[in-house]
């Protein structure tokens, strides 16, 4: 049988590009503010290749971020609501531009509406409101470093992680809460850089009328107040279905470590005393593997209970 050399070379080229993408994304996970020269040096790629890979990944939505998420503070908190409405489509449209709503999604599953706010709100007065499945203060957000793997490899490692788990003393969930103490200029900077921490600084500061000295001081303490996240989806995030898992556990760090083995970037959010995990999958086999994983986690008592929903309002990219 004849071998098509062109096809073979094409597959090798695609594999090499994917590996290069992973290397570049991994460097941004290490340091979201790293310049292209250092990315190229650390990833052992040319600067032109790094520039080309970044441009391509952003265009195809393979790379999302780096974006910022504020930690809870004594003087500032965000709140997550998982609710059911009789007409979730109507609720989703009505919540657009709603005061103090930072983000919202329509879903299908145990809840059909997810809302994140910067103030506690009473949604029971809205038309079509049925119930709150869960609500709580949004805590820290976690995303693991990007790594080169496959679905099969990641699921295998996850199963091994579950097999090795032994329940013990519950992990402490307490952590110090700092005051934020931001003024108008600091909030301007946060909103300007929130969705992309790598924006060009000088023209942005000129546009929002903030001095460079203020920016430099803000940057010095930024990671005391925010977590910064880089998401990586080899097929482009629009080609994945996003599932949300609400998990109750005495072993949050073990749960975070387990989902950090996932093939696509998981976003793991503390909500009250639970974890809300966002996972992106591409096929029914992977979805089955994901749900079996959660069932196995409950069997070995890594989690106490769980519920789930799939995001219906966006083609795949869920921004927090």
MODA-V450597 format. One record per residue. N is the residue number from 1. PHI is phi in radians with two decimals (* if undefined). BURIAL is 1 if it has 16 or more other C-alpha atoms within 10 Angstrom, else 0. D_FIRST is the distance of its C-alpha to the first C-alpha in Angstrom with 1 decimal. Layout:
{{N;PHI;BURIAL;D_FIRST} {N;PHI;BURIAL;D_FIRST}}
This chain:
{{1;*;0;0.0} {2;-1.27;0;3.8} {3;-1.74;0;6.5} {4;-1.42;0;9.6} {5;-1.09;0;12.3} {6;-1.06;0;15.0} {7;-1.10;0;14.3} {8;-1.09;0;14.2} {9;-1.11;0;17.4} {10;-1.10;0;18.9} {11;-1.16;0;18.6} {12;-1.11;0;20.1} {13;-1.09;0;22.8} {14;-1.10;0;23.6} {15;-1.11;0;24.0} {16;-1.10;0;26.2} {17;-1.14;0;28.3} {18;-1.04;1;28.8} {19;-1.11;0;30.0} {20;-1.13;1;32.3} {21;-0.97;1;33.6} {22;-1.05;1;34.5} {23;-1.09;1;36.3} {24;-1.16;1;38.4} {25;-1.08;1;39.3} {26;-1.09;1;40.2} {27;-1.16;1;42.6} {28;-1.20;1;44.3} {29;-1.16;1;44.8} {30;-1.17;0;46.5} {31;-2.65;0;48.7} {32;-1.10;1;48.5} {33;-1.79;0;50.7} {34;-1.08;0;48.6} {35;-1.34;0;48.3} {36;-1.14;1;45.1} {37;-1.06;0;45.9} {38;-1.27;0;46.1} {39;-1.03;1;43.1} {40;-1.07;1;41.1} {41;-1.10;0;42.7} {42;-1.23;0;42.2} {43;-1.52;1;38.6} {44;1.00;0;37.8} {45;-2.27;1;36.7} {46;-1.31;0;38.3} {47;-1.10;1;41.0} {48;-1.11;0;39.2} {49;-1.14;1;36.1} {50;-1.04;1;38.5} {51;-1.07;1;40.1} {52;-1.16;0;36.9} {53;-1.14;1;35.6} {54;-1.08;1;39.0} {55;-1.04;0;39.2} {56;-1.16;0;35.7} {57;-1.14;1;36.4} {58;-1.18;0;39.8} {59;-1.09;0;38.5} {60;-1.61;0;35.8} {61;1.01;1;38.3} {62;-1.35;1;36.1} {63;-1.98;1;39.2} {64;-2.12;1;42.6} {65;1.75;1;45.8} {66;-1.20;1;47.4} {67;-2.09;1;50.0} {68;-1.90;1;53.3} {69;-2.29;1;54.8} {70;-1.29;1;58.5} {71;-1.31;1;59.6} {72;-1.23;1;62.6} {73;-2.25;1;66.0} {74;-1.13;0;69.6} {75;-1.98;0;70.3} {76;-2.75;0;67.0} {77;-2.43;1;64.7} {78;-2.01;1;61.9} {79;-2.26;1;61.6} {80;-1.97;1;58.7} {81;-2.17;1;59.3} {82;-1.94;1;57.0} {83;-2.35;1;58.5} {84;-2.08;1;58.3} {85;-2.12;1;59.5} {86;-1.14;0;59.9} {87;-2.25;0;58.1} {88;-1.10;1;55.8} {89;-1.14;1;54.6} {90;-1.13;0;58.3} {91;-1.12;1;59.0} {92;-1.07;1;56.0} {93;-1.15;0;57.3} {94;-1.21;0;60.9} {95;-1.43;1;60.1} {96;-1.18;0;58.7} {97;1.38;0;61.4} {98;-1.15;0;63.5} {99;-0.95;0;65.9} {100;1.26;0;64.6} {101;-1.50;1;61.2} {102;-1.54;1;58.7} {103;-2.81;1;55.5} {104;-2.65;1;54.7} {105;-2.41;1;51.7} {106;-1.67;1;51.4} {107;-2.35;1;49.5} {108;-2.35;1;48.9} {109;2.64;0;49.6} {110;-1.11;1;52.7} {111;-2.26;1;54.0} {112;-2.06;1;53.3} {113;-2.54;1;54.9} {114;-2.08;1;54.7} {115;-2.35;1;57.2} {116;-2.05;1;58.0} {117;-2.23;1;61.5} {118;-1.84;1;63.8} {119;-2.75;1;66.8} {120;-1.19;1;67.4} {121;-2.20;0;67.5} {122;-1.78;0;68.6} {123;-1.45;0;65.9} {124;-1.15;0;67.7} {125;-1.49;0;69.8} {126;-1.34;0;66.8} {127;-1.07;0;66.3} {128;1.52;0;63.9} {129;-1.09;1;64.0} {130;-2.05;0;63.4} {131;-2.87;0;62.8} {132;-1.83;1;61.8} {133;-1.33;0;59.2} {134;-2.83;0;59.6} {135;-2.54;1;61.2} {136;-3.07;1;61.8} {137;-1.22;1;62.1} {138;-1.25;1;58.9} {139;-1.70;1;58.5} {140;-1.28;1;56.1} {141;-2.05;1;52.5} {142;-2.17;1;49.6} {143;-2.41;1;46.1} {144;-1.41;1;44.0} {145;-1.18;1;42.4} {146;-1.14;1;38.9} {147;-2.40;1;36.3} {148;-1.51;0;32.5} {149;-2.74;0;31.2} {150;-2.31;0;29.2} {151;-1.00;0;30.6} {152;-1.09;0;29.6} {153;-1.12;0;31.1} {154;-1.19;1;34.2} {155;-1.14;1;34.8} {156;-1.09;0;34.4} {157;-1.12;0;37.0} {158;-1.12;1;39.2} {159;-1.08;1;39.2} {160;-1.11;0;40.1} {161;-1.07;1;42.8} {162;-1.16;1;44.3} {163;-1.06;0;44.2} {164;-1.51;0;46.1} {165;-1.33;0;48.7} {166;-2.27;0;52.3} {167;-1.13;0;55.0} {168;-2.47;0;58.1} {169;-1.21;0;60.8} {170;-0.99;0;60.2} {171;-1.36;0;59.3} {172;-1.25;0;61.9} {173;-1.88;0;61.1} {174;-1.39;0;64.1} {175;-2.61;0;63.7} {176;-1.12;0;66.3} {177;-2.00;0;66.6} {178;-1.60;0;67.7} {179;-1.35;0;69.6} {180;-1.56;1;67.6} {181;0.93;0;70.6} {182;-1.58;0;68.7} {183;-1.68;0;70.6} {184;-1.03;0;69.7} {185;-1.16;0;67.8} {186;-1.15;1;65.7} {187;-1.18;0;64.7} {188;-1.02;1;63.9} {189;-1.11;1;61.5} {190;-1.07;1;59.9} {191;-1.16;0;59.2} {192;-1.27;1;58.0} {193;-1.79;1;55.5} {194;-0.93;1;54.7} {195;-1.50;1;51.4} {196;-2.70;1;50.2} {197;-1.24;1;51.8} {198;-1.76;1;50.2} {199;-1.08;0;52.1} {200;-1.13;0;53.8} {201;-1.27;0;57.2} {202;-1.03;0;59.7} {203;-1.15;0;59.2} {204;-1.19;0;59.0} {205;-1.08;1;62.3} {206;-1.12;0;63.9} {207;-1.18;0;62.8} {208;-1.66;0;64.1} {209;1.05;0;67.2} {210;-2.15;1;66.8} {211;-1.24;0;67.8} {212;-1.09;0;65.3} {213;-1.05;0;67.7} {214;-1.15;0;67.4} {215;-1.07;1;63.6} {216;-1.09;0;63.6} {217;-1.15;0;66.0} {218;-1.09;1;63.9} {219;-1.13;0;60.7} {220;-1.06;0;62.5} {221;-1.95;0;63.0} {222;-0.98;1;60.1} {223;-1.37;0;58.1} {224;-1.38;0;61.2} {225;-1.95;1;61.2} {226;-2.26;1;57.5} {227;-1.87;1;54.1} {228;-2.12;1;51.3} {229;-2.27;1;47.8} {230;-2.11;1;44.3} {231;-1.82;1;41.7} {232;-2.36;1;38.0} {233;-2.30;1;35.5} {234;-0.92;1;31.9} {235;-1.70;1;31.1} {236;1.56;1;34.6} {237;-1.11;1;37.6} {238;-1.20;1;37.7} {239;-1.69;1;34.5} {240;-2.07;1;36.1} {241;-1.69;1;38.7} {242;-1.69;1;41.7} {243;-1.83;1;43.4} {244;-1.99;1;46.8} {245;-2.03;1;47.9} {246;-1.78;1;51.7} {247;-2.11;1;52.2} {248;-1.90;1;55.4} {249;-2.67;1;55.3} {250;-1.60;1;57.5} {251;-2.29;1;54.7} {252;-1.01;1;53.6} {253;-1.13;0;52.3} {254;-1.16;1;50.0} {255;-1.15;1;48.7} {256;-1.09;1;48.2} {257;-1.08;0;46.3} {258;-1.14;1;44.1} {259;-1.23;1;43.1} {260;-1.18;1;42.6} {261;-1.50;1;39.4} {262;-1.13;1;38.0} {263;-1.15;1;34.8} {264;-1.61;1;36.5} {265;-1.12;1;40.0} {266;-1.47;1;42.6} {267;-1.94;1;46.1} {268;-2.00;1;48.7} {269;-2.04;1;52.2} {270;-1.28;1;55.4} {271;-2.35;1;57.5} {272;1.03;0;60.8} {273;-1.76;0;60.1} {274;-2.11;1;56.5} {275;-2.05;1;53.1} {276;-1.91;1;51.3} {277;-1.92;1;47.6} {278;-1.82;1;45.3} {279;-2.18;1;41.6} {280;-1.93;1;38.7} {281;-2.24;1;35.8} {282;-2.02;0;32.8} {283;-2.42;0;31.8} {284;-1.13;0;33.6} {285;-1.11;0;32.0} {286;-1.20;0;33.4} {287;-1.06;1;36.7} {288;-1.09;0;36.9} {289;-1.08;1;36.3} {290;-1.11;1;39.0} {291;-1.17;0;41.5} {292;-1.13;0;40.8} {293;-1.01;1;41.5} {294;-1.12;1;44.9} {295;-1.08;0;45.8} {296;-1.13;1;45.0} {297;-1.06;1;47.2} {298;-1.21;1;50.0} {299;-1.06;0;49.5} {300;-1.54;0;50.0} {301;1.21;1;52.9} {302;-1.26;1;51.4} {303;-2.16;1;52.4} {304;-1.67;0;55.2} {305;-2.73;0;54.1} {306;-2.67;1;51.7} {307;-2.55;0;51.2} {308;-2.60;1;48.6} {309;-2.72;1;47.9} {310;-1.95;1;45.1} {311;-1.31;1;45.9} {312;-1.98;1;46.1} {313;-1.55;1;47.8} {314;-2.22;0;45.3} {315;-1.31;0;41.5} {316;2.68;1;40.9} {317;-1.60;1;43.0} {318;-1.77;1;46.2} {319;-1.70;0;48.6} {320;-1.94;0;51.5}}
